[in-house]
């Protein structure tokens, strides 16, 4: 570390004089507030290193209790004074959720002695300066940056409001407090935030560079991504809580029709990474980034949230909330009263009731629900699904009217029935899933998650395709910004032959969740069943680009090549991941087309030995492609008898085309009662 203290130094072309709180360049001198200067000195003393926000607070504001917004505003002032562009910095670079790094060269000023020899601690101002309020910092920030909002003007208190409105509503209002003060403000000015016209501190090349960048990146208005809130509790076991808070904000904000909210998987793909805000905004195609942190200690919780303009990287809002966890429901009292009128008029409209729908008034139940959601969203095996089911069950025990917990447990039970259970247990888990889904809808008839859970059961667990379609439609109508509902409902629509509607819905899901390989897989499937094989190949290629180990994509891409008649490419794709069932399905038909009958029959025999009748539908399609119609029809009738979920493909499956004129096949189609 270079100890600078009060010694003047050179920062690239600027001369910095901490003793006078001045920076100068080419005859222009700019006066800085003392604490802003101390921030610059701290960064210069550790040039090239990342300095955290907390370190800056502890060093510069040691005698005052202030929020992180003081640091953000000081950095904003420095950037404007130096003519720095946060999207393409030459001086101060942001390191996401870690802090800031000074990247410009720092050298001793020729008029002073080498600052390495100077004392580390030198006063930056008088005692009265040390007692200045943050408002003075904000005043100077506005002088240099007239477009930045003043966080000190935001009221956190107010008159007593109705209590116990539900955890989801309270959490969402916290996020919407930020959005109301920022999204609507700069959605009208997106891309217009530029240095003050008359400021001599701005180098012309910096201004023009920022202007050109803004012109290139024009994200949709009112588009928001909520990044995973950082767990500052000092306990890794509390990660579920910070992640759960983030996910609840995402889900609730997605209820607001005026917003375009990036889905969870894409937002969480940046967790633990050092990507800058501009990169994240571009990859997610959003105008606004909402990020923050959660510090939980016993029954106390501190939530820090900040809003960042995705185009220019400027922090536009920061707010801290210190609460007793048992009273987290009272967040509405502290937040809503300050912004309710403006939110109702500009952002929420009549959508507030949708946000609190299905929630709980019991903090312990909410905690268990977050544990269940964490386990369900990351499940890879039986153990994690069992953990999700247990956590949702505890939430329901604590609050028997918790509709969201019933919907979550229904989804976990359906997944367990489809992916884990065997024999008679499959039907038992599906029956429990149906019961929970219907209870969720009974408790909250307008809850999209309840209708989506019911649709999953009716589709795969009951083969009731007419009512499944109605449930999917209802879920998408209730939550048009929910990527999961759009993706699942859109793919189902394509299976049922409603190709344009289905593809449009899955395209929308992929736009809301652009970095989620699952959303691209659903798009690829919708395109495949729509016979748009070339587009399907491209979609599955995008899946593999996002996640090379996403094994399902190789098999589905192989089937798409098969549809194009490109059997060599189909074999190559499926042989890349030969042990997954879709690849085995693909190879059985591809090998036969390539004259490798022995390989085709051997592979099918091994698959049948391992799976029994559970893949009867797939056996039927294979024999249909081999030209063995009688055996294909026998297996199709077996699939009906064992209620094989694969029958959901039947109406539009290209592999079934050889059977479509067969009377027995047509009778099965009528028996399944597909929607028209």
Secondary structure by P-SEA (a helix, b strand, c coil): ccccccbbbbcccbbbbccccccccccbbbbbcaaaaaaaaaaaaaccccccaaaaaaaccccccccaaaaaaaaaaaaaaacccccccccccccccbbbbbcccccccccccccccccccccccccccccccaaaaaaaaaaaccccccccccccccccccccccaaaaaaaaaaaaaaaccccccccccccccccccccccaaaaaaaaaaaaaccccccbbbbcccccccccccaaaaaaaaaaaaaaaaaacccccccccccccccccccccaaaaaaaacccbbbbbbbbbcccbbbbbbbbbccccccccbbbbbbbccccccccccccccccaaaaaacccccccccccccccccaaaaaaaaaaaaaaaacccaaaaaaaaaaaaaaaaacccaaaaaaaaaaaaaaaaacccccaaaaaaaaaaaaaaaaaaaaccccaaaaaaaaaaaaccccaaaaaaaaaaaaaaaccccaaaaaaaaaaaaaacaaaaaaaaaaaaaaaccccaaaaaaaaaaaaaacaaaaaaaaaaaaaaacccaaaaaaaaaaaaaaacaaaaaaaaaacccccaaaaaaaaaaaaaacaaaaaaaaaaaaaaaccccaaaaaaaaaaaacaaaaaaaaaaaaaaaccccccccccccccccccccaaaaaaaaaacccc
